[in-house]
């Protein structure tokens, strides 16, 4: 039977060399943290999502444009259509 106790250094006997690191949530920007936002608030989750996007990746750019349209563009479009129809 293998001894599974920790070594004296605290290492459980395996090495992290070559292994992928586990997923970590994106780091909240400093100014957002100063405002009291974190990933557990609705606004903080949006900020955390937006700050995790990488502009060098096509899918991330498409996601950013889609979010921009949904959050800002769609309500403006609805108002303009209502205004054009006299409502």
C-alpha positions in Angstrom: 0.0 0.0 0.0 1.3 3.4 -0.9 2.0 6.0 1.8 -0.4 9.0 1.1 0.8 11.3 3.8 2.2 14.7 2.9 5.9 15.1 2.6 7.6 17.3 5.1 7.5 20.2 2.6 3.7 20.0 2.4 3.8 18.6 -1.2 1.3 15.8 -1.6 3.8 14.0 -3.9 2.8 15.2 -7.3 4.2 17.9 -9.5 2.3 20.6 -11.4 4.9 20.7 -14.1 3.2 20.2 -17.5 -0.3 20.0 -16.1 -2.8 22.7 -17.1 -3.7 25.0 -14.4 -7.3 24.8 -13.1 -9.8 27.4 -14.3 -9.8 30.6 -12.3 -12.4 33.3 -12.6 -11.2 36.5 -14.2 -9.8 39.1 -11.9 -12.2 42.0 -11.2 -10.6 45.4 -12.4 -9.2 47.5 -9.5 -11.6 50.4 -10.0 -14.6 48.1 -10.0 -13.5 46.5 -6.8 -13.1 49.9 -5.2 -16.8 50.6 -6.1 -17.7 47.4 -4.2 -18.5 45.3 -7.3 -17.6 41.6 -7.3 -18.7 38.5 -9.3 -21.6 37.9 -6.9 -23.5 41.1 -7.9 -25.3 41.5 -11.2 -23.4 44.6 -12.2 -20.1 43.0 -11.0 -20.8 39.9 -13.0 -21.2 42.0 -16.2 -18.0 43.9 -15.5 -16.2 40.7 -14.8 -17.5 39.1 -18.0 -16.5 42.2 -20.1 -13.0 42.4 -18.6 -12.4 38.7 -19.4 -12.9 39.2 -23.1 -9.8 39.1 -25.3 -9.9 41.4 -28.3 -7.5 39.2 -30.2 -10.1 36.4 -30.4 -12.9 36.6 -33.0 -15.5 35.0 -30.8 -14.8 37.4 -28.0 -15.1 40.4 -30.3 -18.4 39.0 -31.6 -19.6 38.5 -28.0 -18.7 42.1 -27.1 -20.6 43.5 -30.1 -23.6 41.3 -29.4 -23.6 42.4 -25.7 -23.3 46.1 -26.8 -26.2 45.7 -29.1 -28.4 43.9 -26.5 -27.6 46.2 -23.7 -27.5 49.6 -25.5 -28.6 49.2 -29.1 -31.8 47.2 -28.8 -33.6 49.6 -26.3 -32.6 52.6 -28.5 -33.9 50.8 -31.6 -37.2 50.1 -29.9 -37.6 53.7 -28.9 -36.8 55.0 -32.4 -39.4 52.6 -33.9 -42.0 53.7 -31.4 -41.2 57.3 -32.1 -41.5 56.8 -35.9 -44.9 55.1 -35.4 -46.1 58.1 -33.4 -46.3 56.2 -30.1 
